[in-house]
Amino acid sequence: MGNRLAKSFNCPTEFTLQVLGGKWKTVILCFLKVRPLRYAELRKLIPKLSDKMLSQRLRELTDAGLVSHTKSDGNKAEVYALAARAGALSRILGELYSWGDSNAAKFGVKVGRPLKVIERPPVEPEPVSSQRATAMEP
């Protein structure tokens, strides 16, 4: 993590907020609770977050054991996912999202619903059928 953790905290909530600290970490975790995502997908979902900050926050979450990352097969793209340690946060992240969605108007603000976009599985390109491939051969 970016900052070293204190050795003791007065309250478990204080500790939790220190680990999750800042709005970007919880936003990233909220997206990853829906499904694993590539860096570029996260970047598109959080356009106000710079590349440098996204990389830094992903590194901090990985160092904390909340996010895991692997290289996708045959591709240089890294895929980020919630690690087992973060599983218990899933319900809390959902509640934060729901609270914001329900209360934004009361604060006079509009919020998007980016989770609706990523709840669908990623679209995979269709393989070229062997029949079409042979028809194209000379």
Secondary structure, DSSP 8 states (H G I E B T S, - for coil): --S---S--SSHHHHHHHHH-SHHHHHHHHHHHHS-EEHHHHHHH-TTS-HHHHHHHHHHHHHTTSEEEEE-TTSS-EEEEE-GGGGGGHHHHHHHHHHHHHHTGGGT-----HHHHHSS---------HHHHHHH--
